[in-house]
Every structure is written in C-alpha cells, then in structure tokens.
Amino acid sequence: MRVLVALIGALLLAGVGCSGEEPLRTPTQFFVGYAEADVTPPIGTIMGGYGPPGGYRRSTGTHDPIMAQVAIIANDAPQAFVYITMDTVGYFHDFGDWGPGIAAVRQEIVKKIGKQFRMTPEHIVLASTHSHSGPDLTGFWQQTNQGPDLVYLNTLLEAIPAAAKEAADGIRPGTVHYVMTELVGYSGRSEDCSDVLDNSVAVMQARDAAGTPVFTIANYAKHPTSLGSSNTLFSGDYIWGFREEILARTGAPGLYMQGGIAAVHGGPLGPSGADEWESTYDMGRILADAVQTALPSLQQSQSVEIRHAYATTMCQLKSELVKTLIENADFPKRFWNNQGTELWADEVPISWHQVGDAEFASYPGEATPELSLLSKTKMVSQFQFLVGLGNDEIGYLIDKESIAKDTSGRLEGYELTMGLGEDGGQCVWDAHTALGWFDGALAVP
C-alpha cells in the first residue's frame, strides 16, 4: 500500500489526472511566496534537547522568538512544493491519540490552499531546525505519561496553516536560483566516531519578477547547540543569528534547512564572542557569510518542473531505552504497532522532491553524514539538498557502515539508544530505495 501511494504521487505529477481532474499542464513559470508566524510558547513550556527523558527543563523567558517560516514554490501547471521550518528540537509526525502532529498540520494546510495548487499533504515538508533551545515537540522530555502541551499543539495546528495561507495569498511570479558552496571546519563528529562530514551548503533563493529576493534557504548540517543545557530562554540558537544576518544583507527572510547531523556538533574552528549569546550569534553570522559569498554565483533554474515521490514505512524499534519508556511510562507518544514482542513505529514518512534544477531528499530524523552523502550520489541534479528532521523526528538514523566503523563507542552508547536503534538508518534508506527516484528515474531534465 505504501509503495502504491508513492507511485500514485509520482504519476499525478507526471501529468496523469485522477478523480475527473484535468491532466497537469506543461509548466512555464515559477511563482513564489513567503510568510511566517511567531509560535513562541508560554513561559514554563518544557524545552527539548538536553537532559534525560522526562527531564522537563522549563523555559523562563524568550530571547528571540520561536518561528515557523513558510516558503512556497509553485508553477503554472499548477504544481507546488511547500517548505516549512520551525525552531524546535523535533516534531513528531503523529502523537498517537494524544494530539495533532505534523500529519494533521499538513492536512490542514491542504484544506486551506490545496485546490489552488493541486496539492496533497505529501507535497509539504515541515522540518525542525533542531534548536535545543526550543519547545519539546517529541514528548521525550515531558513528565511520565505525558505528551507535548496539548494547547500548544492545537495552537500550531492553527498558526502554521494560517501562515501557509498567507504565503499562498501573497504568491507572485518569480524565479528560483541555486548555488552550492561549503563551510568547512565549523562542524565535527562527536568523540571522533567518524571522520565523515557533509560540509556542503546548498542555497536556494527565490526572487520576484523584478529580481528582488523573497526568501533565501540554506541547507547545512550542524547541531544548533551553541547555547548550552543551562539556557532556559527560548531561542533559535545560531539560526537566530543566521536569520538576522540574511535579512540585513538581502532584505528578505532567511530560512534554515537542517541536514544530516547524527553526532555532528562543534568543529576545530569556532565562533568568537565575549559570552554565550555573542558566540551563538556569531555562528549564525559565519553561516550567513558563506551564503553571501556564494550569492554572486547563483544560477537561475532552467527547469520549472516540480515533482514528488513519497511514502510512509514501518520501522522496528530496537532501542531498549525507548521500548522501556513506552512500556513503563507511556511516552513518547505516537502510534506504535505491536507485533508480538516487537514494537514498530508506524507511518514513518519519507519523500523526494524536485524543484526545477534541484533535488531534495527528506529524512524523518537525524541521519548520518554518510547517509546524506550517499543520498546525494543518487541525485542527478546539479543542486542537492538533504532535509534532516523532515516531517518527523524518529531519532538518530545511523547507517550500518558507521556502526561497524565506530571504535569510540559513541554511536552505540548514545545515538543508537535515542531513536529506533541499530536498524533505523537502514529502514529509512530501504524506503527511499523503494521510492524509485535514484539516478534520475523520476526527475525531469
């Protein structure tokens, strides 16, 4: 069934109509739109990213707002790709019967703008920035038997689709531009568990018909943990500095797209700053510097095609820690499939997208740089994006090779306990393989 859903999605955007709809037209023009929402939770909301399960570190205030940013790229076929980024450590696809997750948010967005673009929920990627100074939207740090704040989940169910509607209402003719660059030395693998890094920075800039920037997206892989575990002020972490700098330099918003960050933290080079906040901002500035330096080399997309392939899969949960929490403390909340003594995560989303001359592979958690680089070898487009924490945060997705090569014990001692376990990376990779997008099979030249 899941493979069938992916096939239907691919056929629809190849121009095959269904349910009496007209076949999609051959596109000739891009349209672009942007909107944002301040979704900062109330003081006292539990924060995610630091501390043990059930640690419930609570916010005491706000340094910079928690943002949900919506970028829409559409064409006159009419096809569309919606990218949403939110300042949170992770956001579940579903929370079981507890409350609405990303799946519900995407469905609500389609209710508001789907007819305008011939859109399904699978054409939307809602990705977490993974800031460790944002709200916990996985439920991993909540108190026993609890999920994320239900009032807040319902607030997001209203605020994010409203921002998507605003972006769609303001959409206008435009162009999309890409460039690939690198930022080397500012990230590294924790405890030398591997020497593999994806230092690439993939940049997308949308412009209106007059050539004025509408938004700029940067895809880079590094944990937003510049602010330490003692911080209790809401913040986007270094992404706050990146956004401020991109806005000042281009006159338009900057969006951050997380990459493959399993055990990717600080590197040999580091930002400067008199205190933690200055250093955090400076890391954002450094990323903005890399983007700005590359902007003169932006290339306008020659294709205006938008394509999608998508599915959900089931992955077995092998982390004994997470299994114990589910069985004895009833968290984290999501739909789990019991098969005898085995627990399986149900409805784990994966997707591939082509937007003009670029390809995007979306992973539902924290993939290794090895998986990121391997995914990019399967892309035929010149511009390549790996979306980390896309539409879910199922934890660390570690490839088998990384596990076998790690002599530090880091991956086995931490990453493999905080997610699906030893088969998580392979499960998601197999699902991408089954989508059939590798080596240009679904891409339009």
C-alpha positions as a Markdown table, in Angstrom:
| # | Residue | x | y | z |
|---|---|---|---|---|
| 1 | Met | 0.0 | 0.0 | 0.0 |
| 2 | Arg | 2.8 | 2.4 | 0.9 |
| 3 | Val | 4.6 | 1.8 | -2.4 |
| 4 | Leu | 1.3 | 2.3 | -4.2 |
| 5 | Val | 0.8 | 5.7 | -2.6 |
| 6 | Ala | 4.3 | 6.7 | -3.7 |
| 7 | Leu | 3.5 | 5.5 | -7.3 |
| 8 | Ile | 0.2 | 7.4 | -7.4 |
| 9 | Gly | 2.1 | 10.6 | -6.2 |
| 10 | Ala | 4.7 | 10.2 | -8.9 |
| 11 | Leu | 2.1 | 9.6 | -11.6 |
| 12 | Leu | 0.0 | 12.6 | -10.6 |
| 13 | Leu | 2.9 | 14.9 | -11.0 |
| 14 | Ala | 3.9 | 13.3 | -14.3 |
| 15 | Gly | 0.6 | 14.7 | -15.7 |
| 16 | Val | -1.8 | 11.8 | -15.1 |
| 17 | Gly | -5.1 | 13.0 | -13.8 |
| 18 | Cys | -7.5 | 11.2 | -11.4 |
| 19 | Ser | -10.9 | 11.7 | -10.0 |
| 20 | Gly | -12.0 | 13.5 | -13.1 |
| 21 | Glu | -9.3 | 16.2 | -12.8 |
| 22 | Glu | -7.7 | 17.7 | -15.9 |
| 23 | Pro | -4.1 | 16.5 | -16.5 |
| 24 | Leu | -1.5 | 18.9 | -15.3 |
| 25 | Arg | -0.3 | 21.4 | -17.9 |
| 26 | Thr | 3.3 | 21.8 | -19.0 |
| 27 | Pro | 4.7 | 24.5 | -16.6 |
| 28 | Thr | 6.2 | 27.7 | -18.0 |
| 29 | Gln | 6.6 | 29.9 | -14.9 |
| 30 | Phe | 7.5 | 29.8 | -11.2 |
| 31 | Phe | 5.6 | 31.6 | -8.5 |
| 32 | Val | 6.9 | 32.2 | -5.0 |
| 33 | Gly | 5.5 | 33.2 | -1.7 |
| 34 | Tyr | 6.6 | 33.5 | 1.9 |
| 35 | Ala | 5.0 | 34.1 | 5.3 |
| 36 | Glu | 6.0 | 33.4 | 8.9 |
| 37 | Ala | 4.4 | 33.0 | 12.3 |
| 38 | Asp | 5.7 | 33.7 | 15.8 |
| 39 | Val | 4.9 | 30.5 | 17.6 |
| 40 | Thr | 6.7 | 31.1 | 20.8 |
| 41 | Pro | 5.1 | 29.0 | 23.6 |
| 42 | Pro | 4.2 | 30.4 | 27.0 |
| 43 | Ile | 6.9 | 30.7 | 29.7 |
| 44 | Gly | 7.1 | 27.5 | 31.6 |
| 45 | Thr | 6.8 | 25.2 | 28.5 |
| 46 | Ile | 9.1 | 22.2 | 28.5 |
| 47 | Met | 12.1 | 22.6 | 26.3 |
| 48 | Gly | 13.7 | 19.8 | 24.3 |
| 49 | Gly | 17.2 | 18.6 | 23.5 |
| 50 | Tyr | 19.1 | 18.5 | 26.8 |
| 51 | Gly | 18.8 | 16.2 | 29.8 |
| 52 | Pro | 17.4 | 12.7 | 30.4 |
| 53 | Pro | 14.0 | 11.5 | 29.3 |
| 54 | Gly | 11.4 | 13.2 | 31.5 |
| 55 | Gly | 13.9 | 15.9 | 32.4 |
| 56 | Tyr | 11.3 | 18.7 | 31.9 |
| 57 | Arg | 13.6 | 21.7 | 31.6 |
| 58 | Arg | 11.2 | 24.6 | 31.5 |
| 59 | Ser | 11.6 | 27.9 | 29.8 |
| 60 | Thr | 11.9 | 31.0 | 31.9 |
| 61 | Gly | 11.6 | 33.5 | 29.1 |
| 62 | Thr | 12.3 | 34.3 | 25.4 |
| 63 | His | 15.5 | 35.6 | 23.9 |
| 64 | Asp | 14.4 | 35.5 | 20.3 |
| 65 | Pro | 11.0 | 34.2 | 19.0 |
| 66 | Ile | 10.4 | 30.7 | 18.1 |
| 67 | Met | 9.5 | 30.9 | 14.4 |
| 68 | Ala | 7.6 | 28.9 | 11.9 |
| 69 | Gln | 8.6 | 30.0 | 8.4 |
| 70 | Val | 6.7 | 29.0 | 5.2 |
| 71 | Ala | 8.2 | 29.1 | 1.7 |
| 72 | Ile | 6.1 | 28.2 | -1.3 |
| 73 | Ile | 7.5 | 27.5 | -4.8 |
| 74 | Ala | 4.8 | 26.8 | -7.4 |
| 75 | Asn | 4.4 | 26.8 | -11.1 |
| 76 | Asp | 1.5 | 27.3 | -13.5 |
| 77 | Ala | 0.9 | 23.5 | -14.0 |
| 78 | Pro | -0.1 | 24.1 | -11.1 |
| 79 | Gln | 2.4 | 22.1 | -9.0 |
| 80 | Ala | 3.8 | 23.2 | -5.7 |
| 81 | Phe | 6.4 | 22.5 | -3.1 |
| 82 | Val | 5.9 | 23.9 | 0.4 |
| 83 | Tyr | 8.9 | 24.0 | 2.8 |
| 84 | Ile | 8.3 | 24.9 | 6.4 |
| 85 | Thr | 10.9 | 25.2 | 9.1 |
| 86 | Met | 10.3 | 25.5 | 12.8 |
| 87 | Asp | 12.6 | 26.2 | 15.8 |
| 88 | Thr | 12.2 | 23.0 | 17.7 |
| 89 | Val | 14.4 | 20.0 | 18.6 |
| 90 | Gly | 11.9 | 17.8 | 16.7 |
| 91 | Tyr | 8.3 | 17.5 | 15.8 |
| 92 | Phe | 6.5 | 14.1 | 15.6 |
| 93 | His | 4.5 | 13.1 | 12.5 |
| 94 | Asp | 1.9 | 11.9 | 14.9 |
| 95 | Phe | 1.3 | 11.8 | 18.7 |
| 96 | Gly | -1.0 | 8.8 | 18.6 |
| 97 | Asp | -4.3 | 9.7 | 20.3 |
| 98 | Trp | -2.6 | 12.4 | 22.3 |
| 99 | Gly | -3.0 | 15.4 | 19.9 |
| 100 | Pro | -2.2 | 16.7 | 16.4 |
| 101 | Gly | 1.2 | 16.3 | 14.9 |
| 102 | Ile | 2.8 | 17.2 | 11.6 |
| 103 | Ala | 0.4 | 14.9 | 9.7 |
| 104 | Ala | -2.6 | 16.9 | 11.0 |
| 105 | Val | -0.8 | 20.2 | 10.2 |
| 106 | Arg | -0.1 | 19.2 | 6.6 |
| 107 | Gln | -3.7 | 18.1 | 6.2 |
| 108 | Glu | -5.0 | 21.4 | 7.5 |
| 109 | Ile | -2.7 | 23.3 | 5.1 |
| 110 | Val | -4.1 | 21.3 | 2.1 |
| 111 | Lys | -7.6 | 22.3 | 3.2 |
| 112 | Lys | -6.6 | 25.9 | 3.0 |
| 113 | Ile | -4.5 | 26.0 | -0.2 |
| 114 | Gly | -4.6 | 22.6 | -1.8 |
| 115 | Lys | -7.1 | 23.4 | -4.5 |
| 116 | Gln | -5.0 | 26.4 | -5.6 |
| 117 | Phe | -2.0 | 24.2 | -6.3 |
| 118 | Arg | -3.4 | 20.7 | -6.9 |
| 119 | Met | -1.6 | 19.7 | -3.7 |
| 120 | Thr | -1.6 | 16.8 | -1.3 |
| 121 | Pro | -0.1 | 16.7 | 2.2 |
| 122 | Glu | 2.9 | 14.9 | 0.8 |
| 123 | His | 4.0 | 17.9 | -1.2 |
| 124 | Ile | 4.7 | 19.7 | 2.1 |
| 125 | Val | 7.9 | 19.3 | 4.2 |
| 126 | Leu | 7.7 | 20.6 | 7.7 |
| 127 | Ala | 11.2 | 20.3 | 9.2 |
| 128 | Ser | 12.6 | 21.1 | 12.6 |
| 129 | Thr | 15.7 | 23.2 | 12.9 |
| 130 | His | 16.7 | 21.1 | 15.9 |
| 131 | Ser | 17.4 | 24.0 | 18.2 |
| 132 | His | 18.0 | 22.7 | 21.7 |
| 133 | Ser | 16.5 | 26.0 | 23.0 |
| 134 | Gly | 13.1 | 25.4 | 21.6 |
| 135 | Pro | 10.0 | 23.6 | 22.8 |
| 136 | Asp | 9.9 | 19.8 | 23.1 |
| 137 | Leu | 7.6 | 18.6 | 20.3 |
| 138 | Thr | 8.6 | 14.9 | 20.6 |
| 139 | Gly | 7.4 | 14.4 | 24.1 |
| 140 | Phe | 10.7 | 12.9 | 25.1 |
| 141 | Trp | 11.4 | 15.4 | 27.8 |
| 142 | Gln | 7.9 | 15.5 | 29.2 |
| 143 | Gln | 6.9 | 14.1 | 32.5 |
| 144 | Thr | 5.9 | 10.5 | 32.8 |
| 145 | Asn | 2.7 | 9.5 | 30.8 |
| 146 | Gln | 2.6 | 13.0 | 29.2 |
| 147 | Gly | 2.9 | 14.2 | 25.6 |
| 148 | Pro | 3.7 | 17.8 | 24.5 |
| 149 | Asp | 1.5 | 20.5 | 25.7 |
| 150 | Leu | -1.9 | 19.9 | 24.1 |
| 151 | Val | -2.9 | 23.5 | 24.0 |
| 152 | Tyr | 0.3 | 24.4 | 22.2 |
| 153 | Leu | -0.1 | 21.5 | 19.7 |
| 154 | Asn | -3.5 | 22.9 | 18.8 |
| 155 | Thr | -2.1 | 26.4 | 18.6 |
| 156 | Leu | 0.4 | 25.1 | 15.9 |
| 157 | Leu | -2.4 | 23.4 | 14.1 |
| 158 | Glu | -4.0 | 26.8 | 13.6 |
| 159 | Ala | -0.9 | 29.1 | 13.3 |
| 160 | Ile | 1.2 | 27.1 | 10.7 |
| 161 | Pro | -1.7 | 26.6 | 8.2 |
| 162 | Ala | -2.6 | 30.2 | 8.6 |
| 163 | Ala | 0.9 | 31.2 | 7.7 |
| 164 | Ala | 0.8 | 28.9 | 4.7 |
| 165 | Lys | -2.5 | 30.5 | 3.6 |
| 166 | Glu | -0.9 | 34.0 | 3.9 |
| 167 | Ala | 2.1 | 32.8 | 1.8 |
| 168 | Ala | -0.2 | 31.4 | -0.8 |
| 169 | Asp | -2.4 | 34.5 | -0.9 |
| 170 | Gly | 0.8 | 36.6 | -1.5 |
| 171 | Ile | 2.3 | 34.4 | -4.2 |
| 172 | Arg | 3.6 | 36.2 | -7.2 |
| 173 | Pro | 5.5 | 35.4 | -10.4 |
| 174 | Gly | 9.2 | 34.9 | -9.8 |
| 175 | Thr | 12.4 | 32.9 | -10.4 |
| 176 | Val | 14.3 | 30.4 | -8.3 |
| 177 | His | 18.1 | 30.4 | -8.1 |
| 178 | Tyr | 20.6 | 27.9 | -6.7 |
| 179 | Val | 24.2 | 27.6 | -5.7 |
| 180 | Met | 26.3 | 25.0 | -3.9 |
| 181 | Thr | 29.1 | 26.1 | -1.5 |
| 182 | Glu | 30.9 | 24.7 | 1.6 |
| 183 | Leu | 31.5 | 25.7 | 5.2 |
| 184 | Val | 34.5 | 23.7 | 6.4 |
| 185 | Gly | 35.8 | 23.5 | 9.9 |
| 186 | Tyr | 32.8 | 24.6 | 11.9 |
| 187 | Ser | 31.4 | 21.1 | 12.5 |
| 188 | Gly | 32.9 | 17.8 | 13.7 |
| 189 | Arg | 31.8 | 14.3 | 14.7 |
| 190 | Ser | 31.3 | 13.8 | 18.4 |
| 191 | Glu | 34.1 | 11.8 | 20.1 |
| 192 | Asp | 35.6 | 11.1 | 16.7 |
| 193 | Cys | 33.0 | 8.4 | 16.0 |
| 194 | Ser | 33.7 | 9.1 | 12.3 |
| 195 | Asp | 35.7 | 11.4 | 10.1 |
| 196 | Val | 32.9 | 11.7 | 7.5 |
| 197 | Leu | 31.2 | 15.1 | 7.3 |
| 198 | Asp | 28.9 | 16.8 | 4.8 |
| 199 | Asn | 30.3 | 20.3 | 4.8 |
| 200 | Ser | 28.1 | 21.4 | 1.8 |
| 201 | Val | 25.9 | 24.5 | 2.0 |
| 202 | Ala | 23.1 | 24.3 | -0.6 |
| 203 | Val | 21.4 | 27.6 | -1.2 |
| 204 | Met | 18.1 | 28.4 | -2.8 |
| 205 | Gln | 17.0 | 32.0 | -3.4 |
| 206 | Ala | 13.5 | 32.9 | -4.7 |
| 207 | Arg | 13.1 | 36.3 | -6.4 |
| 208 | Asp | 10.0 | 38.2 | -7.6 |
| 209 | Ala | 9.6 | 39.3 | -11.2 |
| 210 | Ala | 11.6 | 42.5 | -10.5 |
| 211 | Gly | 14.6 | 40.4 | -9.3 |
| 212 | Thr | 14.1 | 41.3 | -5.6 |
| 213 | Pro | 14.8 | 38.4 | -3.1 |
| 214 | Val | 11.7 | 37.0 | -1.5 |
| 215 | Phe | 13.5 | 34.4 | 0.7 |
| 216 | Thr | 16.8 | 32.5 | 0.9 |
| 217 | Ile | 17.1 | 28.9 | 2.1 |
| 218 | Ala | 20.4 | 27.5 | 3.4 |
| 219 | Asn | 20.9 | 23.7 | 3.9 |
| 220 | Tyr | 23.7 | 22.9 | 6.3 |
| 221 | Ala | 24.4 | 20.2 | 8.8 |
| 222 | Lys | 25.3 | 21.2 | 12.3 |
| 223 | His | 23.5 | 20.8 | 15.7 |
| 224 | Pro | 22.1 | 24.1 | 17.0 |
| 225 | Thr | 23.7 | 23.6 | 20.4 |
| 226 | Ser | 25.8 | 26.7 | 20.7 |
| 227 | Leu | 23.6 | 27.5 | 23.7 |
| 228 | Gly | 24.2 | 25.0 | 26.5 |
| 229 | Ser | 22.0 | 23.0 | 28.7 |
| 230 | Ser | 21.8 | 25.7 | 31.3 |
| 231 | Asn | 19.9 | 28.1 | 29.0 |
| 232 | Thr | 16.2 | 28.4 | 29.7 |
| 233 | Leu | 15.4 | 31.2 | 27.3 |
| 234 | Phe | 13.6 | 30.3 | 24.1 |
| 235 | Ser | 15.8 | 30.8 | 21.0 |
| 236 | Gly | 16.6 | 29.5 | 17.6 |
| 237 | Asp | 20.2 | 29.1 | 18.7 |
| 238 | Tyr | 22.7 | 30.1 | 16.0 |
| 239 | Ile | 19.9 | 30.0 | 13.4 |
| 240 | Trp | 18.7 | 33.3 | 15.1 |
| 241 | Gly | 21.9 | 35.0 | 14.1 |
| 242 | Phe | 21.7 | 33.5 | 10.6 |
| 243 | Arg | 18.2 | 34.8 | 10.0 |
| 244 | Glu | 19.1 | 38.3 | 11.3 |
| 245 | Glu | 22.2 | 38.5 | 9.0 |
| 246 | Ile | 20.4 | 37.2 | 5.9 |
| 247 | Leu | 17.6 | 39.6 | 6.4 |
| 248 | Ala | 20.0 | 42.5 | 6.8 |
| 249 | Arg | 22.1 | 41.5 | 3.8 |
| 250 | Thr | 19.4 | 40.5 | 1.3 |
| 251 | Gly | 16.4 | 42.5 | 2.5 |
| 252 | Ala | 14.4 | 39.2 | 2.7 |
| 253 | Pro | 14.0 | 36.4 | 5.2 |
| 254 | Gly | 16.4 | 33.6 | 5.6 |
| 255 | Leu | 15.3 | 30.0 | 6.3 |
| 256 | Tyr | 17.5 | 27.3 | 7.7 |
| 257 | Met | 17.2 | 23.7 | 6.4 |
| 258 | Gln | 18.9 | 21.2 | 8.7 |
| 259 | Gly | 21.0 | 18.4 | 7.1 |
| 260 | Gly | 22.4 | 15.1 | 8.3 |
| 261 | Ile | 23.5 | 15.8 | 11.8 |
| 262 | Ala | 23.9 | 12.4 | 13.7 |
| 263 | Ala | 26.7 | 13.2 | 16.2 |
| 264 | Val | 27.6 | 16.4 | 14.3 |
| 265 | His | 28.4 | 19.2 | 16.7 |
| 266 | Gly | 31.4 | 21.6 | 17.2 |
| 267 | Gly | 34.4 | 21.5 | 14.9 |
| 268 | Pro | 38.1 | 22.6 | 15.0 |
| 269 | Leu | 37.0 | 26.2 | 14.2 |
| 270 | Gly | 34.6 | 28.0 | 16.4 |
| 271 | Pro | 32.8 | 31.4 | 16.5 |
| 272 | Ser | 34.1 | 34.2 | 18.6 |
| 273 | Gly | 32.2 | 36.2 | 21.2 |
| 274 | Ala | 32.5 | 37.6 | 24.7 |
| 275 | Asp | 29.7 | 35.4 | 26.1 |
| 276 | Glu | 27.5 | 32.5 | 25.1 |
| 277 | Trp | 24.9 | 34.7 | 23.2 |
| 278 | Glu | 27.5 | 36.6 | 21.2 |
| 279 | Ser | 29.2 | 33.3 | 20.2 |
| 280 | Thr | 25.9 | 31.8 | 19.2 |
| 281 | Tyr | 25.0 | 34.8 | 17.1 |
| 282 | Asp | 28.5 | 34.7 | 15.5 |
| 283 | Met | 28.0 | 31.1 | 14.4 |
| 284 | Gly | 24.9 | 32.3 | 12.5 |
| 285 | Arg | 26.9 | 35.1 | 11.0 |
| 286 | Ile | 29.6 | 32.7 | 9.8 |
| 287 | Leu | 26.9 | 30.7 | 8.0 |
| 288 | Ala | 25.5 | 33.8 | 6.5 |
| 289 | Asp | 29.0 | 34.9 | 5.4 |
| 290 | Ala | 29.3 | 31.6 | 3.5 |
| 291 | Val | 25.9 | 32.1 | 1.8 |
| 292 | Gln | 26.5 | 35.8 | 1.0 |
| 293 | Thr | 29.9 | 34.9 | -0.6 |
| 294 | Ala | 28.2 | 32.4 | -2.8 |
| 295 | Leu | 25.2 | 34.6 | -3.9 |
| 296 | Pro | 27.0 | 36.1 | -6.9 |
| 297 | Ser | 27.3 | 32.6 | -8.3 |
| 298 | Leu | 23.6 | 31.8 | -8.1 |
| 299 | Gln | 22.2 | 30.1 | -11.2 |
| 300 | Gln | 18.6 | 30.6 | -12.3 |
| 301 | Ser | 16.8 | 27.3 | -12.6 |
| 302 | Gln | 16.2 | 26.5 | -16.2 |
| 303 | Ser | 13.5 | 24.0 | -15.4 |
| 304 | Val | 10.2 | 25.0 | -13.7 |
| 305 | Glu | 9.1 | 21.4 | -13.1 |
| 306 | Ile | 8.1 | 20.3 | -9.6 |
| 307 | Arg | 8.0 | 16.6 | -8.9 |
| 308 | His | 7.4 | 14.5 | -5.8 |
| 309 | Ala | 7.7 | 10.9 | -4.6 |
| 310 | Tyr | 6.6 | 9.9 | -1.1 |
| 311 | Ala | 5.6 | 7.1 | 1.1 |
| 312 | Thr | 5.3 | 6.0 | 4.7 |
| 313 | Thr | 7.1 | 3.0 | 6.1 |
| 314 | Met | 7.2 | 0.9 | 9.3 |
| 315 | Cys | 10.5 | 0.6 | 11.2 |
| 316 | Gln | 11.2 | -1.7 | 14.1 |
| 317 | Leu | 12.1 | -0.1 | 17.4 |
| 318 | Lys | 15.2 | -1.8 | 18.7 |
| 319 | Ser | 16.3 | 0.8 | 21.3 |
| 320 | Glu | 15.8 | -0.8 | 24.7 |
| 321 | Leu | 15.7 | 2.6 | 26.3 |
| 322 | Val | 12.8 | 3.8 | 24.2 |
| 323 | Lys | 11.0 | 0.5 | 24.5 |
| 324 | Thr | 11.2 | 0.7 | 28.2 |
| 325 | Leu | 9.9 | 4.2 | 28.3 |
| 326 | Ile | 6.9 | 3.3 | 26.1 |
| 327 | Glu | 6.1 | 0.1 | 28.0 |
| 328 | Asn | 6.5 | 1.6 | 31.5 |
| 329 | Ala | 6.0 | 5.3 | 31.2 |
| 330 | Asp | 3.7 | 5.6 | 28.2 |
| 331 | Phe | 5.9 | 8.1 | 26.4 |
| 332 | Pro | 7.0 | 9.3 | 23.9 |
| 333 | Lys | 3.5 | 9.4 | 22.4 |
| 334 | Arg | 2.9 | 8.2 | 18.8 |
| 335 | Phe | 1.3 | 5.3 | 17.0 |
| 336 | Trp | 3.2 | 2.1 | 17.7 |
| 337 | Asn | 2.4 | -1.2 | 16.1 |
| 338 | Asn | 2.7 | -4.2 | 18.5 |
| 339 | Gln | 3.7 | -7.4 | 16.7 |
| 340 | Gly | 4.2 | -10.0 | 19.5 |
| 341 | Thr | 7.3 | -8.9 | 21.4 |
| 342 | Glu | 8.2 | -6.4 | 18.8 |
| 343 | Leu | 7.3 | -2.7 | 18.6 |
| 344 | Trp | 7.2 | -0.9 | 15.2 |
| 345 | Ala | 7.0 | 2.8 | 14.5 |
| 346 | Asp | 4.0 | 3.2 | 12.2 |
| 347 | Glu | 3.6 | 5.8 | 9.5 |
| 348 | Val | 7.3 | 7.0 | 9.2 |
| 349 | Pro | 7.3 | 9.5 | 6.3 |
| 350 | Ile | 10.0 | 9.8 | 3.7 |
| 351 | Ser | 9.9 | 11.8 | 0.5 |
| 352 | Trp | 11.9 | 13.1 | -2.5 |
| 353 | His | 11.2 | 16.4 | -4.3 |
| 354 | Gln | 12.4 | 18.0 | -7.5 |
| 355 | Val | 12.1 | 21.8 | -7.7 |
| 356 | Gly | 13.5 | 22.9 | -11.0 |
| 357 | Asp | 17.2 | 22.2 | -11.2 |
| 358 | Ala | 17.4 | 20.9 | -7.6 |
| 359 | Glu | 16.5 | 17.7 | -5.7 |
| 360 | Phe | 15.6 | 17.3 | -2.1 |
| 361 | Ala | 15.6 | 14.0 | -0.1 |
| 362 | Ser | 13.7 | 14.2 | 3.2 |
| 363 | Tyr | 14.7 | 12.1 | 6.2 |
| 364 | Pro | 12.4 | 11.8 | 9.2 |
| 365 | Gly | 15.1 | 12.2 | 11.8 |
| 366 | Glu | 18.8 | 12.8 | 12.4 |
| 367 | Ala | 20.6 | 11.0 | 9.5 |
| 368 | Thr | 24.4 | 10.5 | 9.5 |
| 369 | Pro | 26.5 | 12.5 | 7.1 |
| 370 | Glu | 27.3 | 9.1 | 5.4 |
| 371 | Leu | 23.6 | 8.8 | 4.6 |
| 372 | Ser | 23.4 | 12.4 | 3.4 |
| 373 | Leu | 26.4 | 12.0 | 1.1 |
| 374 | Leu | 25.1 | 8.6 | -0.2 |
| 375 | Ser | 21.7 | 10.2 | -1.0 |
| 376 | Lys | 23.3 | 12.9 | -2.9 |
| 377 | Thr | 25.2 | 10.4 | -5.1 |
| 378 | Lys | 21.8 | 9.2 | -6.2 |
| 379 | Met | 20.7 | 12.7 | -7.4 |
| 380 | Val | 21.3 | 13.7 | -11.0 |
| 381 | Ser | 20.5 | 17.4 | -10.4 |
| 382 | Gln | 23.3 | 19.9 | -10.0 |
| 383 | Phe | 21.9 | 21.3 | -6.8 |
| 384 | Gln | 21.4 | 18.8 | -3.9 |
| 385 | Phe | 19.5 | 19.2 | -0.6 |
| 386 | Leu | 19.3 | 16.7 | 2.3 |
| 387 | Val | 16.4 | 17.6 | 4.6 |
| 388 | Gly | 17.0 | 16.4 | 8.1 |
| 389 | Leu | 14.1 | 16.0 | 10.5 |
| 390 | Gly | 11.7 | 16.3 | 7.7 |
| 391 | Asn | 8.0 | 15.7 | 8.7 |
| 392 | Asp | 9.1 | 13.7 | 11.8 |
| 393 | Glu | 11.8 | 13.2 | 14.4 |
| 394 | Ile | 12.1 | 9.5 | 14.8 |
| 395 | Gly | 15.6 | 10.0 | 16.4 |
| 396 | Tyr | 19.0 | 9.1 | 15.1 |
| 397 | Leu | 19.2 | 7.3 | 11.7 |
| 398 | Ile | 22.6 | 5.5 | 11.8 |
| 399 | Asp | 23.8 | 3.6 | 8.8 |
| 400 | Lys | 25.3 | 0.1 | 9.2 |
| 401 | Glu | 28.8 | 1.2 | 8.0 |
| 402 | Ser | 29.1 | 3.9 | 10.6 |
| 403 | Ile | 28.1 | 1.5 | 13.4 |
| 404 | Ala | 30.7 | -1.0 | 12.2 |
| 405 | Lys | 33.5 | 1.6 | 11.9 |
| 406 | Asp | 32.9 | 3.4 | 15.2 |
| 407 | Thr | 35.6 | 2.4 | 17.6 |
| 408 | Ser | 34.8 | 5.2 | 20.1 |
| 409 | Gly | 31.6 | 3.6 | 21.4 |
| 410 | Arg | 29.8 | 6.9 | 20.9 |
| 411 | Leu | 27.1 | 5.7 | 18.5 |
| 412 | Glu | 26.3 | 2.5 | 20.4 |
| 413 | Gly | 26.4 | 4.3 | 23.7 |
| 414 | Tyr | 24.2 | 7.3 | 22.8 |
| 415 | Glu | 22.8 | 7.7 | 19.2 |
| 416 | Leu | 21.6 | 4.1 | 19.0 |
| 417 | Thr | 19.7 | 4.4 | 22.2 |
| 418 | Met | 18.0 | 7.7 | 21.3 |
| 419 | Gly | 15.8 | 6.6 | 18.4 |
| 420 | Leu | 14.9 | 3.4 | 16.6 |
| 421 | Gly | 18.2 | 1.7 | 17.3 |
| 422 | Glu | 20.6 | -0.2 | 15.0 |
| 423 | Asp | 18.2 | -0.7 | 12.1 |
| 424 | Gly | 16.8 | 2.8 | 11.9 |
| 425 | Gly | 19.1 | 4.1 | 9.2 |
| 426 | Gln | 18.8 | 1.0 | 7.0 |
| 427 | Cys | 15.0 | 1.1 | 7.3 |
| 428 | Val | 14.7 | 4.6 | 6.1 |
| 429 | Trp | 17.3 | 4.0 | 3.3 |
| 430 | Asp | 15.4 | 1.0 | 2.1 |
| 431 | Ala | 12.2 | 3.1 | 2.0 |
| 432 | His | 14.0 | 5.7 | -0.2 |
| 433 | Thr | 15.3 | 2.9 | -2.4 |
| 434 | Ala | 11.7 | 1.6 | -2.9 |
| 435 | Leu | 10.5 | 5.1 | -3.9 |
| 436 | Gly | 12.5 | 4.6 | -7.2 |
| 437 | Trp | 13.9 | 8.2 | -7.5 |
| 438 | Phe | 17.5 | 7.2 | -7.7 |
| 439 | Asp | 19.7 | 8.2 | -10.7 |
| 440 | Gly | 17.1 | 10.4 | -12.2 |
| 441 | Ala | 14.4 | 7.8 | -12.6 |
| 442 | Leu | 11.6 | 10.3 | -11.7 |
| 443 | Ala | 13.5 | 13.6 | -12.3 |
| 444 | Val | 12.7 | 15.8 | -15.3 |
| 445 | Pro | 15.9 | 17.0 | -17.1 |
